[in-house]
Amino acid sequence: MSIRKRLPSDESRRAALEAARALLIESGPQSVTLKAVAGRIGRTHANLLHHFGSASGLQKALAAYLAQTVCAVIADAVRANRAGIGSAREVVDLTFDAFDREGAGALASWMLLSGNEDALDPIFEAIRNLVQELAPGHSDEPLVMHRDTLMLVLLALGDALMGQQLTRSLGLPREQARAVAEKLLADSLARAKTGAA
């Protein structure tokens, strides 16, 4: 009989979320089950039920975890861009990667299709908080940031779900959606600097 090391509750929860994130990236959202996550971290199904309440609770916690970690990275890139260090393309790449390589697009579509729409609330909340945090105090500019965010997220989500197949069928380079998003964002940033919203 093996003896498991008892982890503090927050460490156990974080380990479960990291395992769920790895399963999401490796095998898709359907693989993120309580049983699979428990097996990956050497815990019991009951232990995960204690932390998340249900598979739906695990998915919602994973969505929140992904949103918080990704939004923190994107916020750093936006701040760097404003300081003249980064570029619009870096912000675009981070957003597109979050939905594609990090699995947020697949997770969002899975939750919508399985009727678990409220599990997306943490993603919307994290994005809304990011926009509020980064929006300057100018009266018109926050609305511009809202529109830019909507454009970026929708392009990134669409690209994650069917960009590869659609660009191939249209004979376009795979990076086409990122290039479009970069141009739109760069143009918007340039207009904001000149005061032409």
N, C-alpha and C positions, 0 to 999 in steps of 0.2 A: 504494500500500500504506500502510495506517495503522499508526502505531506506538502501541501501548498503553503507558500508564504502568504500571510495575510497582508494585503495592501490597504493603506488608508483609502477611504471611500472615493476621494477625488482622484487619486492615482489609478484606482481600479476603473473608474468611469473613463478617465482619459485613455487608458490602455485599450479599453473596449472601443472607444471612438477611433483611435488610430488603427485598430484591427479592422473595424468596419470600413474605414476609408481605404485601406489596402485592398480589402475584398471588392469594394466598389470599383476601384481602378483596374484590378486584375480580371474580374469576372463579371462586372456589371451589377446593377442594383438588385436584381433578383437573387443574387448570392448573399446579400446582406440580411442574414437571418440571425435570430438569437442563438440558435444552435451553432451556426458556423462561426460567429464571433466568439462565443464561449469556448469552442474547441481551439480556436486560434490563440487565445490567451490563457488557456489552461484553467478556465473557470467553469462553473456549472450554469445550466440554463436558468436555474432559480436565482443565481447570483445576478445575472443580467436582468431578470424580471424585477429584482429588487431595485436596480438602478434606473431602469427605463420603463417598467410597467407593462410593456408589450412590444411587439415588433414595430408597430406604428410609432411608439414612443422612441424606439431606437432610431428609426428613420428620421423623425423630427429632430432628435438630438444631433444626429449626423449632419442634417441640413444646417442646423445652427452652427455647429463646429466648423463645417466647410465655409459657411458664409463669413464667420468671424475671422478665421485665419486668412482667407482670400482677401477680404475687404481691408484687413490691416496691411497686407502687401501692396494692394492697389493704392491705398492712401499714401504709403511711402513713395510710390512711383509718381503720384500726382504732385506731392510736395516737392519732389526732386525736379519734376518738369517745371513747376512754378519758379524754382530757384535757378533755372537755366541749366540744370545738370542732366536731366532725363529728356525723353522725347515722347511725343504722342504715340509713337509706335510701341514703346515700352508699356504704356497703359493699355493699349489695344491687345498686345500679346498676353499680358497678365490676365486680362478679362477673358479672352478667348481660351487660354490654357485652363482657367478655372472651370469653364463649362465643358471643355473637351478632355484634356489630359487628367484633370482632377476629378472628373466624373459628375460635376454638378448638373450638367445638361441631362445626362442619362437618369440621374436621381430625380430631377424635377419631372421629367416626362413619366417616369415610372410611378411617382406619387400621384400625378394627375390621372394617369390611366387606371390606377388601382383605387381611385376614389379617396385618396388621402391628401386632398388639396390643402387642408389646414397645416400639414407638415411643411408646406412652403412658406408659411408665415415668418419663420426665423430668417429665411433668405431675404424676403421683402423688407423686413425690419432692419437687417444689417445694411442692406443697400440704401434704404432711406436714411439711416443714421450716418452712413458714410457721406451721402450727399449733403446732409445738414451740417456735418462737421467741416466739410471742405468748401461749402458755398460761402463766398465772400459776403460781406455785409451790404453790397450794392443791391438796390431794389430790383433791377432787371436781371442781374447775373444768376441768382439762384434758379430762375426759371430756365435759363440757358443750360445750366448744369443738369437740371432734371431732364431736359430733352436729350442732352448728350448721353446721359446715363441710360435712358430708355433705348436710344439708338444702339449704344454699345452692347447692352445686355441682350436685346432681341437679336442683333446680328450674331453675337457669340453663341447664343442658344441655338439659333437656326443652323449655324455653321457646324456646331457640335453634333446635331442630330442628323443632318443630311448634306452638309457641305461637301464632303468628299465625293459622294455620288453625283450631286448636282453639278459641281464644277467639271467633273469628268464627262458627264453627259452633254454639257455645253461647250466642251473643248477649252475650258479656261484653266489657268494655273490654280493649284490647290490653295494658294495663299490669297486668292482674289478677294474674298470677303474681308480679310484682314487689311488688305490694301485699301479697299473702299472705306472701311471704318477709320483707318488712319487718316485718309484724306478728309473725310467729314469732320473728324475730331480736330485735326490741325486747322482746317478752315474756320471752325467754330472758335477755337482758341485765338486765332488771329483776329477775328471780328471782335471778340471780347476785349482784346488788348487795345483796339482802336476805338472801342465804345459803340460799335455798330452791331447791336444784338440782332 
